Amino acid sequence: MKKVFILNGPNLNMLGLREPELYGSQTLKDVEKLCTDAAAKLGMIIEFHQSNHEGQLIDWIQGAHGNFDALIINAAAYTHTSLAIHDALKILDIPIAEVHITDPKKREEFRHFSYIEPLANVHISGQGVQGYVLALEKLAKLL
């Protein structure tokens, strides 16, 4: 069974409360359940984490090497700022999916650039929390 690591960056623990007009009313626990169910249907298992701390995300990315078959990352604001996350992702030799609940390229200009985009095999933006399921489906085809 293929193992997929799903990492979520800062403020995603506040889904359901944070700007529901942009991010919807589902919580991060709801997203985890959605991913667990979708992965099971695809013959995959997931490990799901969230951190507001860049270093923790980097530690998890580094730990994915040799332990997971694919990675989904919603780095949130770190998408646009973190060379360190970019460099950690370069270590991986597994498919990477970049997910965003909203479409950053349709928001403020400072959100248009992604340090993750050049390293990701799959890009899903603006599909709400369903984007995580779409990423799992695309990764299943790559694996």
N, C-alpha and C positions, 0 to 999 in steps of 0.2 A: 504494500500500500504506500502510495506517494505521500510524503510529509511536506506541508506548506506552512511556512512561518509567516504570520501576519503581524506587522508592526504599525502602530499608530502613534503619531507625534503629539505635540503640545495642544492642549485645550480640547482634544477629541473626547476626553473623559467628561466633558460638559455637554456632549450631544444631548438633545432633548430640552436643554435650557438655553444654550448659546444660539442666538439668532435663528430661531426656528423657521423664520421666513426664508432663510438661506439653506439651512441644514436639515430641516424637518424636525419631527417630534420624537423620532426613535432615539433610544439611548445607545451607548456603546455596548451595553449588555445585549440589547436587541440585535445589534450588528454582529456580535460574536455568535449568537444563536443562529442568525441567518447564514453566516459563513459555515458554521458547524454542520447545519442541515444540508447546505448545498455541497459541501465537500464530501459528505457521506454518500450522496447520490452519485458523485463523480468517482467514488472509490478512493477518496483521499482522506487524510486526517490533517487537522490544523493545530497549530499552537498560536495563541492570540495574546498580544501584549500591547500596552499603552504606557507611554511615559512622557512627562513634561520636560525631561532632562536629556539634553543632547548626548551626553556621555553614556547614559544608560542605553539609548538607542544604538549607539556605536558598539557598545559591548555586546548587545544582542546580535547585531549584524555580523560582527566578527565570530560569534559563537555559532552562527548558522553554517559557517564553512564546514563541510563534511558531515553535517547533521540533518540537513534539509534538502529536499529536491527542488524547491522553488521558494521565492520570497515575494510577498505583497507588502508594499510600504505606502502608507499615507503619512508622509513626513510633515504634513500641515505646513506651518510657517517656515520650518527648517528647510523645506523644499527650495526656498528662494534665497537662503542665507548660508547653508552649511556645506562648506568644502570638506569638512571632516566626515560627514555622512557620505558625501560623494566618494571620498577616498576609501572609506570602509566598504562601500558597495563594489568598488573596483576589485576587491580581493575575491569576491564570490565568483564561482564558475557555474552558477545555476541561473535559470531564468528569473528575471525580476519584473514584477508588475508595479507600475506607479498608479496609484488610485487617488482621486480627489472627488469628494462628494459634490462640490460645485465645480464650475469650470474656471480655473484661475485666469485663463486668457481672456475671459469676459468680465473680469473684475478690475480692481485697481492696477495701474501699470506696473507697480512694483511686484505684483504677483505673476507677471507674464513669463518671467525667466525661471527655469527649473534646473538645479544642479543634478537632479536625478534623471531627467529626461534622456540625456545621451546614453545612459547606462541601462535603461529599461527596455525589455523586449515587448512589453505590453503597456499601453497607456489608456487609462479610462478616466474621463473627467465629465462632470456635469450630469451624471446618471443617478444622483442621490446615493443612498446606501446600497442600492442594487448594483452599483459599480463594483463592489467587492465580489459579488456573485459572478458578474461578467468577467472579472479578472480570473477567478477560479476556473471558469469554463475555458477561457483562452489558454491558461496555463496547462489545463488538462490536455488540450490538443498538442501543446508543445512537448509535453512529457510523454 
